[in-house]
Amino acid sequence: MREAWGAYKLEQKDREEKRLPGLENFTSDQLFFMSFGNMWCETKSLGALASQLQNDPHSPAPVRVKATLSNMKEFQEAFKCQKGSKMVNEDKCIVW
């Protein structure tokens, strides 16, 4: 996600920010992060989630989104997340 963010910002450099109809209240940066969350959007029954937790080594979609974005200061800046918010991990895990 960090690499995608860097590529997005590089491509966005020196471009006029255009607004999407119906989403004018969101910045381009906010829309970038919202599209990431939307990619993982799904509905599962409790039974399906329990089965996934028991049989699948991958994290459930909500964890993938929250864990990734709570470790990105760029996300927190885009949405003005306050210290202490669930979306602000004070002990950020940065691999790359």
N, C-alpha and C positions, 0 to 999 in steps of 0.2 A: 504494500500500500504506500509505503514511504517513497518507493521508486516511481510509482504511478503519479503521486503528488508532485514530485520533482519534474517529471516530464510534462505534466499538466501546466505547471507554473512557467516552465520554459516556453511552452507553446503559446501560453496566454500573454507572455511578455509583449508589451507595446501594441496590444490589441484593444480596440474599444469593446467594453463590456456590453453585450446585448442582453436584454431581459426576455424571458419566456412569458408568453401570454398566460395569465392566471397564476404565475409564480413570481410576480414582480417584487414581492416583499422579501425574496431570498437573493443573496449575493451569488455570484458564480462559484465562489469557494464553498458556500453552503450547499449549493446544488451538486457539486462534485462529491461531497461526503454523503449527501442524501442518495445519490445514485449508487454508491457503494453499499449502503444499507439496504436499498431496494433490491439489489442483486441477491441478497441473502433472505429476502422476505419469503416466509412460508408459514403454513398453518399445520400443526401436528396435534393429534390427540395425545392425552397424557400417556396412553399405552404405547403409542408410537415413539414418543420421547423416551420413555423408560426402556424400550427395546433398543433404541439408538445408544443410550448411555451404557447399556450392558454389552452390546455387540459391535459397536462401531468405534474405532479408535479416534475418529474426528470429533471435534467439539460441535455442539449444536449451533445452528446459525446465529441465534441471538448472542451467544458467547463470542463467536467469531467477530461479530460487529462491535460489540461493546468492549471487548478486550483490545482489539486493534485500535479503535478510535480513542479510547481513554488513555492510550499511551502516546497519542500524537498531540503535541502542543499546537500544531496547525489547526486541528479540529477545534480545540478549546478556544483558540483565538477567533476562529470563524464564527463560532456560536456564543462567544463571550461567556464561557463556562467559568463559574466561580470556584475558587479553592474550596474543597469539601464536597463538591458535586460528585455524583456517582460517575460522571464522565471525566473526572480528573484523577488520574492515577498519580499520586505523589512520588511513587517509586517506579518511574517509567522504565520499561524494558525496551531498550533500543539495540537491535541486532546489527543493522546496517546503517 
